[in-house]
Amino acid sequence: MKKNSLTTAVVAGIAGVAGFAGLASAVELNADGLGQVLIYPYYTVNKNQDTLLSVVNTTDVGKAVKVRFLEGYNSREVLDFNLFLSPYDVWTARVSTNGAGAGVSSTDTSCTWPALNGSVPFRAAAYAGGSTFPADSGPQGVDRTREGYVELIEMGEIIPGSPLDATTTHAQNGNPNEGEPACGSAIQGTTPGGYLSNPGGGLFGAGSIVNVGDGTLFAYNADAIDGFSDDVLFSGPSGLTPSLLQANNAASAFGGAVAYVFANGSLLTLDYSNGIDAVSAVFLSDAIYNEYLVSGDIGANSDWVVTFPTKRFYVDEYYVGATAVQPFVDVFRYAPANDGTSFVEVGINLFDQEEGFTDQPDDFSPPIAEQPSSLPYEVNVISFLTETAAEDPSGVLGSNLRANIVPYGDAGWLKLDLASGDGGHAMVPADNNGYVLHGLPATGFYAYNVINANAAPGKLANYNGLFRHRASRVCTDANGAACS
């Protein structure tokens, strides 16, 4: 029997009561944190930071997993490889500076193919014209790899008793953390594909952005997508698959995937013929909300990370040609008419902690002519700096993919409106009922840092925190009424 998370089972039961009997699984953003796909919304090596990653297999069967690192401008792949987790296994890795760019290393013994020997540098080929992708108009150097995000996609479960199971299972010697697998020839090339059954989920992960010298650590849980695929999705390490384009499940009557989404207080079942739209639907928000803290008295600063994890499939000419696809409106620009961006207009609603609101222009600073309140990248970092130049990095994470909002007071909160810009952002209507979700598919977090300048000599006095964004959703039917 195919394994599904408890959340999926409960939601499917609710759907059956509501008249959607027969739906065995659907794409969902699992609030319990377990799934087939994990999205880590940000990695960086800027500002002398490392990013630590972990993934845990909570199940009693092994997993074959695609690990893919994506740069932040246009989500072009900078490295991918296959990871093989044995039952109850954990894999850990570190993203750190490698020359002018970044790279990944791991001391973990879980099997990967190719093997990670030392720090493997991230590659510019996918955006600089040295691979299947044509060159795009973003920066062409390896320094573009220094910040981005990560996706892990379960390709299938390892069949117990198979050669792949035997070579990836850790041999135990009775001591903690000394089990090692053989990692033989069964992990190489296309061989593993014959030893896999359908994906079953049960993965969770976490990321931590660490600056050892400054004594800071910003830790987050990876987003978990469950019900992603009912089929084995194996590919060798040199291909562009599997990707988020391949969402599929038997629940779909249109050959794609069904998404379960809560909006307007109701559970919605949305069937899309293109699987990527189901993935976007579970991340879609009409607005995201979070706080900021910038008090000079306590040396405070704040950054927001806003990542659009499916944007490339709607704006990259490799996928869509010369015209962007809703809910995005601006194709990523290629040379010679280029600036390496794909703008999406958002609304800024800034408040202090006492009901006050700003009367500043509804724009980021410094302003960009004819591009008010626009986020240009797949990964965007919003800083809250009072005085800033266009070339300045963000205050907390040192990001160069930065937009700035001049804060209103030294603490408050921001509503970032994702629905109303550019005349309105909205998903394509669902094929089964015509329901339309409004907004953009987004994830991310707010990170702050406080520096105590009055600490005793020799004492570290950095304090930091990280909080995931809150979100609201709006859905309308063909008549413009709220979905139900």
Salt bridges, closest charged atoms under 4 A:
ASP50 OD2 - ARG94 NH1 3.84
GLU71 OE1 - ARG144 NE 2.94
GLU77 OE1 - ARG68 NE 2.67
ASP80 OD1 - LYS66 NZ 3.84
ASP80 OD2 - ARG68 NH2 3.68
ASP89 OD1 - HIS170 NE2 3.81
ASP136 OD2 - ARG144 NH2 2.75
GLU151 OE2 - ARG68 NH1 3.07
GLU151 OE2 - ARG312 NH2 3.26
GLU154 OE2 - LYS63 NZ 3.10
GLU157 OE1 - LYS3 NZ 3.91
GLU157 OE2 - LYS63 NZ 2.79
ASP223 OD1 - ARG468 NH2 2.91
ASP316 OD2 - ARG76 NE 2.82
ASP330 OD2 - ARG333 NH2 2.87
ASP339 OD1 - ARG333 NH1 3.54
ASP422 OD2 - HIS425 NE2 2.69
